[in-house]
Amino acid sequence: MSDQTNTRQGSRRPLWLTVVLAILKIIWFPAACIVALIAGLMIGYVMLGGQPSSEVFHIQTWKHLFDLVFAAS
């Protein structure tokens, strides 16, 4: 019986590793979504649109696009 107790205690993770893994479990999906958003912006605006990559994150670019899409006709 004492062999099973020692085996269980020897295979336990340290507390810091458990905390880090729990944080990563929560954060990985939002982080993957942000990476996918940035990749999509770069592919769509730079490669397909032929625009300079420096303009991708300018707010004026996206205000102009919003005005084009939702303008009263």
C-alpha positions in Angstrom: 0.0 0.0 0.0 2.8 2.4 0.7 4.3 1.7 -2.7 1.2 3.2 -4.4 1.3 6.3 -2.2 4.9 6.9 -3.0 4.3 6.4 -6.8 1.4 8.9 -6.7 3.4 11.5 -4.9 6.4 11.1 -7.2 4.4 11.7 -10.3 2.6 14.8 -9.1 3.4 18.0 -10.9 4.8 21.0 -9.1 2.2 23.7 -8.2 3.8 26.3 -10.5 3.5 23.9 -13.5 -0.1 23.1 -12.7 -0.9 26.8 -12.6 0.9 27.5 -15.8 -0.9 24.7 -17.6 -4.2 25.9 -16.3 -3.5 29.4 -17.6 -2.4 28.1 -21.0 -5.5 25.9 -21.2 -7.7 29.1 -20.8 -5.6 31.4 -23.0 -4.7 29.3 -26.0 -8.0 29.7 -27.9 -8.2 33.5 -27.6 -4.6 33.7 -28.6 -5.1 31.5 -31.6 -8.1 33.7 -32.6 -6.0 36.8 -32.4 -3.2 35.2 -34.5 -5.8 34.1 -37.1 -7.2 37.6 -37.2 -3.8 39.2 -37.8 -2.9 36.6 -40.4 -6.3 37.2 -42.2 -5.8 41.0 -42.2 -2.3 40.6 -43.6 -3.3 38.1 -46.3 -6.5 40.0 -47.3 -5.2 43.6 -47.2 -1.6 43.0 -48.4 -1.6 40.0 -50.6 -5.1 40.2 -52.1 -5.6 43.9 -52.0 -2.1 44.9 -53.0 -1.8 47.5 -50.4 1.3 48.3 -48.3 1.6 46.3 -45.1 2.2 49.4 -43.0 -1.4 50.5 -43.5 -3.0 47.3 -42.1 -3.2 48.6 -38.5 -4.0 52.3 -39.2 -7.4 53.2 -37.9 -8.0 55.5 -40.8 -7.9 52.6 -43.2 -10.7 50.7 -41.3 -12.8 53.9 -40.9 -12.6 54.4 -44.6 -13.6 50.8 -45.2 -16.5 51.1 -42.7 -17.7 54.2 -44.5 -17.6 52.5 -47.8 -19.6 49.5 -46.6 -22.2 51.3 -44.6 -22.6 54.5 -46.6 -26.1 55.6 -47.4 -26.7 55.2 -51.1 
